[in-house]
Amino acid sequence: MTQADLPTAAVGDDVPPERADGESRLLDGLRRGDPAAANELVERYTARAYRLAMAITRNVQDAEEVVQDALWSVLRSVDSFRGDAALGSWLYRIVTNAACQKMRRTARHRAEISLDDVLPRFHEDGAPTAIVDDWSERLDDPAIRGRVRAVLTAAIDELSPEYRAVVLLRDVEGLTVAEAAAAMGITVPNAKSRLHRARLFLRKRLAGVMADAA
């Protein structure tokens, strides 16, 4: 299995998704306090914001609270929005931060990923100690796909909120690394490092399932 076989919504990290149409008009309406603009904000972004909050918190009540608070925060603070990022990215940053804070307060210990734990090991001559297996053909089996999905979901649950968020933003929601970094309020190199470690961690969890299926 290659990195591309992980659940990635977009292939190129440098190609931004299409921007939402009418964002400038929406911002103007929000800044004027137009009720129709507030309704449009809710209709345009709530579903995706809830999906993100739910994926991080894994709790319906927490996710609903996070999204409601985030939308109110946007409405209250829209005059301070400078427009140096997409409106959706700003909202997702608020959602991500709030969801991660909830997880830190309530969640059990999550996996803090060390590269020593997930990087492949090599002999002194530089050869890898284990062969990197190609899982692509085995994923055609529906039974194996079901097991992989279950293991992957459980492995994502093991991640700390920060690692889980970057995987969800990049590999599920399809944001670029730069957009994911902006949504989390971290640097692009930091986001790349977290994403790389998280993907290696997930691959390691999947390795056992695929070995049994060989």
N, C-alpha and C positions, 0 to 999 in steps of 0.2 A: 504493500500500500504506500502510495506517495502522499506528500502533504496535500496535494490537490484532492485526495479522496476524503479528507475530512470535510465536515459540512460547511463549505465556504460558499457564500452567496455571490461573491465577486472574485475575479481572478487577479486583476491588476490593482496593487495598492496605490498606484499613482493616478488612477482614473476615477474622478469623483462622480457620484451618482447625479442624475439630472436634478437640478434645483426645482423646488416647487414653484409652480406658476402663480403669479399674483402676490408674491410675498411682500413687495414694496407697498402695494395697495392695502394688504392686510395690516401691515405695520402702521400705515397712516391712519387706518380706521381705529386700531387699538389705541393709538396715541390721542385720538380725538375722543375716546371713550364711547365709540359707536357700539351699541349692543349687538348689531348684526356682525361686526368684526369679532366680538367675543364669541358669538355662536360659531362663526367660521373657524376660529382657533380650536374650539372644542371638537368640531366635526373633522377638521383636517388632521389633528395630531393625537387625539385621545387614544385611538386604537393602538397605534404603534407605541406610544408612551406606556400604555398599560401592559402591552406585551413585554416590553423591556423591564418594567418594574416587577411584573409577575415572574419573569425568568430569573431575576436576581433574588427576590425575596422568597419565592415559592409559597406565597401566602396571599390569598385573595384580599383579605381585609387590609393587610399592609400595602399591597400594590394599589388598591383603590385610594387609600389615604395618601400615598406618595404622589399619585397622579393628580388628585384633587389639589393638594398643597402646591404642586409644581405649576399647575395652570393658574392658580390664584397668584402665585409669585410672579409669573409672567405678566399678568394683568396689572399688578401693583407696580412692577418695576420696569415696564416697557419703555418709559421715558429715559431710563439709564442705559438701554440697549444701544450699543454703538454701531451695530451692523457689521462688525468685522468677522462674523461667522453667520451661517444660516440661522434663521429663527428656530428651525427644528433642532439644530445642533445645540443651541442655547437651552431649549426646553429639555433635551435629552441629558444635557449636563446636570441640570437641576434634578431630574428624575434619578439619574445614576448616583449622584452624590447622596440624595436622600435615601435611596434604597440601600446603598452600601452602609450608611450610618445605622439604619435599622438592623442590618445583618450583623454589624459589629456589636450591637447592644444585646442581641437575642440569640445569635447562632452559636452552636458548639464550635470547638476549634476546627478551623479549616486548613487545608493544605497550603503551607507556605513553601513554594517550589524552589529547591536548590538545583542549580545546573548539574552539580555532582550526582544528583539522584536520577536525572533524566537523560543526560547526554550519553551517547554510545561510548563504550570503552574500547581501547585500542591496545594491541600488543606493543612491545618495545620497537618492533620493526615498522610500526605504523598501520599494520593490518587490523581491521576491526575484530573484536573478540566474538562477535555474533553477526550472522548474515542478516542484512536488512531484507525482510520478506516483502514480496509484492502481493497485496491482498485483493487487488482489483477484480480478478476473476471470481474469487469466492464470494464477493459481495453481490453477485448476480443471484445467489440463492436467497429466496425470500426468508427462510428460517434464520439464516445467518444474519441477514439485514436486521431482522427483529431483535436478535440477541445483541448485535452491535449497537442498535439504537438504545436499548435498555442500559447497556454498560456505559455508553457515552453519556446518557442522562445522569446516571449515578456518579460518574466521574466529574462531570461539571458541577454537581452538587458538592463534591469534595473541595472544590477550589475556594480560595478566600474570595470575598466580594470583589476585590480589585482585579484579580485574575479572571474571575467569571465575567465581570462586566466587559473587559476588553475582548474576550472571545465572543460574547454575545453581540457586541456592537460591530465587530469586524466580520465574523464568520456567519452570523445569523442575520443581522440587520443589514449587512452589506455596506457599511460605512467604510471609507478609506481609513488607513492607519492615522492619517493626519486628523480626520474628522473624529475618529474614536478618541484620540489624544485630547482634542479640544473638548469633547463631551465629558471627559473625565478630569479635565483640568491638569493634565500632565504633559510632559514634553513628548515629541514624536519618538526619540530614541528610547525613552522609558516605556512608551506604549509598545514599541517593537520588541523590546526585551521581555515584557510581560507576556505578549502574545506568543512569542517563540517558546518560552518556558511552558506556558499553558498547553500549547499544541503538543509539545514533547510529552508532557504529563499525560494528556489524553491518549496519545498514541501508546504510551507504556501500559495504560490500563486496558487498551483494546488488544494488546499483543497476546495476552493469555487466551482471549476468546478466539482469535484467529489461529493461534497455535492448535487449539482443540479441534478446530474445523479443518485443519490441514489433512 
